[in-house]
Amino acid sequence: MIEPGLYNYWIAMILMMTGFFVVISRGNLVKKIVGLNIFQTSVFILYISFSKVDGATAPILDDRFTSYGNPLPHVLILTAIVVGVATSALGLALVVRIREAYGTIEEDEILEQDSAS
């Protein structure tokens, strides 16, 4: 049986493998971007899970608190979310341009057109 405190790690691993599977098994470029976003979200969950400390509080200096959590992983994940949104937008913009140039967003059809010319 899974220990109650470890569910978030299992969820992160399931999401990671799901995203990886979507990326390697699909030929549609938009589906690949969605798979990468799922994979990226699993990494976010994993890093936030690593930073959780039982019984810790926010780093506010007070005599009542003895254990503090580190806010740095949360800040890094917020930055990674912003970067992830920007790269997803760029990837989707590239897919639009590829669709204009090739008339399709299926990887196999694009490679077939490139090899024919």
C-alpha positions as CSV (number, residue, x, y, z in Angstrom):
1,M,0.0,0.0,0.0
2,I,1.1,3.5,-0.7
3,E,2.1,5.6,2.3
4,P,-0.4,8.5,2.7
5,G,2.3,11.2,2.4
6,L,3.6,9.9,-0.9
7,Y,0.5,10.3,-3.1
8,N,1.8,13.5,-4.6
9,Y,5.0,11.8,-5.8
10,W,2.9,9.0,-7.5
11,I,0.7,11.6,-9.1
12,A,3.8,13.5,-10.4
13,M,5.3,10.2,-11.8
14,I,2.0,9.3,-13.5
15,L,1.7,12.7,-15.0
16,M,5.3,12.6,-16.1
17,M,4.9,9.2,-17.9
18,T,1.6,10.3,-19.4
19,G,3.2,13.5,-20.9
20,F,6.2,11.5,-22.1
21,F,3.9,8.9,-23.7
22,V,1.9,11.6,-25.5
23,V,5.1,13.2,-26.8
24,I,6.6,10.0,-28.3
25,S,3.4,8.4,-29.5
26,R,1.6,11.3,-31.3
27,G,2.4,12.8,-34.6
28,N,0.2,15.9,-34.2
29,L,2.4,18.8,-33.2
30,V,-0.3,20.4,-31.0
31,K,-0.7,17.1,-29.1
32,K,3.1,17.1,-28.6
33,I,3.0,20.5,-27.1
34,V,0.2,19.5,-24.8
35,G,2.3,16.4,-23.8
36,L,5.2,18.6,-23.0
37,N,3.0,20.8,-20.9
38,I,1.7,17.8,-18.9
39,F,5.3,16.7,-18.4
40,Q,6.3,20.2,-17.3
41,T,3.4,20.3,-14.8
42,S,4.6,17.0,-13.3
43,V,8.0,18.5,-12.7
44,F,6.4,21.5,-11.0
45,I,4.5,19.2,-8.7
46,L,7.6,17.2,-8.0
47,Y,9.7,20.2,-7.0
48,I,6.9,21.6,-4.8
49,S,6.6,18.2,-3.1
50,F,10.3,18.2,-2.4
51,S,10.1,21.6,-0.7
52,K,7.3,20.6,1.7
53,V,8.4,20.4,5.3
54,D,6.1,18.9,7.9
55,G,5.3,21.3,10.7
56,A,7.1,24.2,9.1
57,T,5.7,27.6,8.6
58,A,6.5,30.6,6.3
59,P,9.8,32.2,7.1
60,I,8.4,34.9,9.4
61,L,10.7,35.6,12.3
62,D,8.8,35.0,15.5
63,D,9.5,33.3,18.8
64,R,6.5,31.0,18.4
65,F,8.0,29.3,15.3
66,T,11.0,27.0,15.3
67,S,10.8,25.3,11.9
68,Y,10.6,27.3,8.6
69,G,9.9,26.2,5.1
70,N,12.1,27.3,2.2
71,P,10.3,29.7,-0.2
72,L,12.9,29.4,-2.9
73,P,11.4,26.3,-4.7
74,H,8.0,28.1,-4.9
75,V,9.6,31.2,-6.3
76,L,11.5,29.1,-8.9
77,I,8.4,27.2,-9.9
78,L,6.5,30.5,-10.4
79,T,9.3,31.6,-12.7
80,A,9.2,28.3,-14.5
81,I,5.5,28.6,-15.0
82,V,6.0,32.0,-16.7
83,V,8.7,30.5,-18.9
84,G,6.6,27.5,-19.7
85,V,3.7,29.7,-20.8
86,A,6.0,31.7,-23.0
87,T,7.5,28.6,-24.6
88,S,4.1,27.0,-25.1
89,A,2.9,30.2,-26.9
90,L,6.1,30.2,-29.0
91,G,5.6,26.5,-29.9
92,L,2.0,27.1,-30.9
93,A,3.0,30.1,-33.0
94,L,5.5,27.9,-34.7
95,V,2.8,25.3,-35.3
96,V,0.6,27.9,-36.9
97,R,3.5,28.9,-39.3
98,I,4.2,25.2,-40.1
99,R,0.5,24.8,-40.9
100,E,0.7,27.7,-43.2
101,A,3.8,26.4,-45.0
102,Y,2.9,22.7,-45.2
103,G,-0.9,22.7,-44.9
104,T,-0.7,20.1,-42.1
105,I,0.5,19.7,-38.5
106,E,1.0,16.0,-38.7
107,E,4.7,15.1,-38.3
108,D,4.7,12.2,-40.8
109,E,3.0,14.3,-43.6
110,I,5.5,17.2,-43.0
111,L,8.5,14.7,-43.3
112,E,7.0,13.2,-46.4
113,Q,6.6,16.6,-48.1
114,D,10.2,17.5,-47.1
115,S,11.6,14.2,-48.5
116,A,9.6,14.7,-51.8
117,S,11.1,18.1,-52.5
